[in-house]
Amino acid sequence: EQERIERERVEQELLVARSIQRASLPEEVPELTGWQISPYYQPARHVGGDFYDFFDLEEGRVGVAVGDATGKGMPAALAASATSSMLRAVAQALGSSSPGEVLEQVNDTLVSRIPPNMFVTCFYCILDPERGSLRYANAGHDLPYLRRRGGHYEELRARGMPLGLMPRMEYEEKEIVFDAGEGALFYSDGLVEAHDPKGEMFGFPRLRALI
């Protein structure tokens, strides 16, 4: 009887965590003339620490964030939700100038607000649909891939520590410009760590071959 009550309590907590997580994901995808943005979200378990978001900025620019809080379950879902909310607030307050500065401010806030054994990786970029430019910074997240015309790929590299580990971190900023027909893939480690029924991991070589 005690075991049944405990199991029901855990299941109830998972339902709450899932609803928190779903509520923190954007309901609408930005509709930009000449651009296609296609999110896909599939948690490995009931809940996880992955998140993504879009922010409307001035002059028609759009902020795009993808991140992953360490761990699984309720703690990761709460950390992801809190980080996503902070990113939105800071990004819209600072505007469309500096993704690195956004990550700096979010990091300094997170350091004192999440448990010492937790951290959050995050890639944040600002898309200018008119110019086709993408200005980005990375807090220790899996490297996004840019698919160039002709089929070859580039990694979008920028140095930066995960969020919430140490205060006063700086985040390198870079910028690329899309040509017509080119695209970028942002993802979390669940994609490359997915296993098939035989137990073989999907892995980076397969991901690069697909791109």
C-alpha positions as CSV (number, residue, x, y, z in Angstrom):
1,E,0.0,0.0,0.0
2,Q,2.8,2.4,0.9
3,E,4.6,1.6,-2.3
4,R,1.5,2.3,-4.4
5,I,1.0,5.7,-2.6
6,E,4.6,6.6,-3.3
7,R,4.4,5.6,-7.0
8,E,1.3,7.7,-7.4
9,R,3.0,10.7,-5.7
10,V,6.0,10.3,-8.1
11,E,3.7,10.1,-11.1
12,Q,1.8,13.2,-10.0
13,E,5.1,15.1,-9.7
14,L,6.1,14.0,-13.2
15,L,2.7,15.3,-14.5
16,V,3.4,18.6,-12.8
17,A,6.9,18.8,-14.2
18,R,5.7,18.0,-17.7
19,S,3.0,20.7,-17.5
20,I,5.7,23.2,-16.3
21,Q,7.9,22.2,-19.1
22,R,5.3,22.3,-21.8
23,A,4.1,25.8,-20.6
24,S,7.7,27.1,-21.0
25,L,8.0,26.1,-24.6
26,P,6.8,28.6,-27.2
27,E,3.2,28.0,-28.6
28,E,3.9,29.8,-31.9
29,V,6.8,29.6,-34.3
30,P,7.9,33.0,-35.8
31,E,6.6,33.4,-39.4
32,L,9.3,35.2,-41.4
33,T,9.0,35.9,-45.1
34,G,11.4,33.7,-47.0
35,W,12.4,31.7,-43.9
36,Q,11.3,28.3,-42.5
37,I,11.7,27.5,-38.8
38,S,10.8,24.0,-37.8
39,P,11.1,23.0,-34.1
40,Y,10.7,19.4,-32.9
41,Y,10.6,18.4,-29.3
42,Q,10.6,14.8,-27.9
43,P,11.7,14.3,-24.3
44,A,13.6,11.0,-23.6
45,R,11.5,10.4,-20.5
46,H,8.4,12.0,-19.1
47,V,10.4,15.2,-18.6
48,G,13.9,16.5,-19.3
49,G,16.0,19.6,-19.1
50,D,15.9,20.6,-22.8
51,F,14.2,23.8,-23.9
52,Y,14.0,26.2,-26.9
53,D,12.5,29.6,-27.4
54,F,12.0,32.5,-29.8
55,F,12.1,36.2,-28.8
56,D,10.7,39.0,-30.9
57,L,13.3,41.9,-30.9
58,E,13.3,45.3,-32.4
59,E,13.8,46.0,-36.1
60,G,12.2,42.6,-37.1
61,R,15.0,40.6,-35.6
62,V,14.4,37.3,-33.8
63,G,16.2,35.7,-30.9
64,V,16.5,32.0,-30.9
65,A,17.6,29.9,-27.9
66,V,18.2,26.2,-27.4
67,G,19.4,24.8,-24.1
68,D,19.8,21.8,-21.8
69,A,19.8,21.6,-18.0
70,T,21.9,18.8,-16.5
71,G,20.0,15.8,-15.1
72,K,16.5,14.5,-15.7
73,G,13.1,14.8,-14.2
74,M,11.6,17.6,-12.0
75,P,14.9,19.4,-11.1
76,A,16.0,19.6,-14.7
77,A,12.6,20.7,-15.9
78,L,12.5,23.5,-13.3
79,A,16.0,24.6,-14.1
80,A,15.2,24.7,-17.8
81,S,12.0,26.6,-17.3
82,A,13.8,29.2,-15.0
83,T,16.6,29.7,-17.5
84,S,14.2,30.1,-20.4
85,S,12.3,32.7,-18.5
86,M,15.5,34.6,-17.6
87,L,16.7,34.5,-21.3
88,R,13.5,35.9,-22.5
89,A,13.5,38.8,-20.0
90,V,17.2,39.7,-20.5
91,A,17.1,39.3,-24.3
92,Q,14.1,41.6,-24.6
93,A,15.5,44.1,-22.2
94,L,18.9,44.3,-24.0
95,G,17.4,44.2,-27.5
96,S,19.1,42.8,-30.5
97,S,22.7,43.9,-30.0
98,S,24.7,41.2,-28.2
99,P,23.9,37.5,-27.6
100,G,27.1,37.2,-25.6
101,E,25.9,40.0,-23.2
102,V,22.6,38.2,-22.8
103,L,24.4,35.0,-21.8
104,E,26.6,36.9,-19.4
105,Q,23.7,38.4,-17.5
106,V,21.7,35.2,-17.4
107,N,24.8,33.3,-16.1
108,D,25.3,35.8,-13.3
109,T,21.7,35.5,-12.2
110,L,21.7,31.7,-12.4
111,V,24.9,31.2,-10.4
112,S,23.1,32.1,-7.2
113,R,19.8,30.5,-8.0
114,I,20.4,26.9,-9.0
115,P,22.0,24.1,-6.9
116,P,25.8,23.9,-7.0
117,N,25.8,20.6,-8.8
118,M,23.6,21.8,-11.7
119,F,24.4,23.9,-14.8
120,V,22.7,24.7,-18.1
121,T,24.2,24.7,-21.6
122,C,22.7,27.2,-24.0
123,F,23.2,28.4,-27.6
124,Y,21.7,31.8,-28.2
125,C,21.6,33.7,-31.5
126,I,20.0,36.7,-33.1
127,L,18.6,36.3,-36.6
128,D,18.3,39.3,-38.9
129,P,15.9,38.1,-41.6
130,E,16.5,41.1,-43.9
131,R,20.3,40.7,-43.9
132,G,20.3,37.0,-43.5
133,S,22.8,37.3,-40.7
134,L,23.0,35.1,-37.6
135,R,25.0,36.5,-34.6
136,Y,25.6,33.9,-31.9
137,A,27.2,33.0,-28.6
138,N,27.4,29.6,-27.0
139,A,27.4,28.6,-23.3
140,G,28.9,25.1,-23.6
141,H,26.1,23.7,-25.8
142,D,26.4,21.1,-28.5
143,L,27.8,22.8,-31.6
144,P,25.1,23.7,-34.2
145,Y,25.7,22.9,-37.8
146,L,25.4,25.3,-40.8
147,R,24.6,23.6,-44.1
148,R,26.1,25.5,-46.9
149,R,25.1,25.4,-50.6
150,G,26.7,22.4,-52.3
151,G,26.0,20.3,-49.2
152,H,29.1,20.8,-47.0
153,Y,28.7,21.8,-43.4
154,E,30.3,24.2,-40.9
155,E,30.2,24.0,-37.1
156,L,29.1,27.2,-35.4
157,R,31.9,27.5,-32.8
158,A,32.0,30.1,-30.1
159,R,33.8,29.8,-26.7
160,G,31.8,30.0,-23.4
161,M,31.3,28.1,-20.2
162,P,27.9,26.6,-19.3
163,L,25.5,28.8,-17.4
164,G,25.3,28.7,-13.6
165,L,28.8,27.4,-12.9
166,M,30.9,30.5,-12.2
167,P,30.1,34.2,-12.1
168,R,31.4,36.9,-14.4
169,M,32.0,34.7,-17.4
170,E,32.5,36.1,-20.9
171,Y,31.0,34.7,-24.1
172,E,32.6,34.9,-27.5
173,E,30.4,36.2,-30.3
174,K,30.5,35.4,-33.9
175,E,28.4,36.0,-37.0
176,I,27.6,34.2,-40.2
177,V,25.5,35.2,-43.2
178,F,23.1,32.7,-44.8
179,D,22.9,32.4,-48.6
180,A,19.6,31.4,-50.2
181,G,18.8,27.7,-49.6
182,E,21.2,27.4,-46.7
183,G,20.1,26.3,-43.2
184,A,21.2,25.6,-39.6
185,L,20.5,22.8,-37.2
186,F,20.3,23.5,-33.5
187,Y,19.8,20.4,-31.2
188,S,20.5,18.9,-27.8
189,D,22.6,15.8,-26.9
190,G,19.5,13.6,-26.9
191,L,19.7,13.6,-30.7
192,V,23.2,12.1,-31.0
193,E,22.8,9.9,-27.9
194,A,19.6,8.2,-29.1
195,H,20.0,4.4,-29.4
196,D,18.5,2.0,-31.8
197,P,16.9,-1.3,-30.7
198,K,20.3,-3.0,-31.0
199,G,21.8,-0.5,-28.5
200,E,23.9,1.4,-31.1
201,M,24.1,5.1,-30.6
202,F,23.1,7.5,-33.4
203,G,26.3,9.6,-32.9
204,F,27.9,12.6,-34.6
205,P,29.2,10.9,-37.8
206,R,25.6,10.0,-38.8
207,L,24.4,13.5,-37.9
208,R,27.1,15.1,-40.0
209,A,26.4,12.7,-42.9
210,L,22.7,13.7,-42.8
211,I,23.5,17.4,-42.9
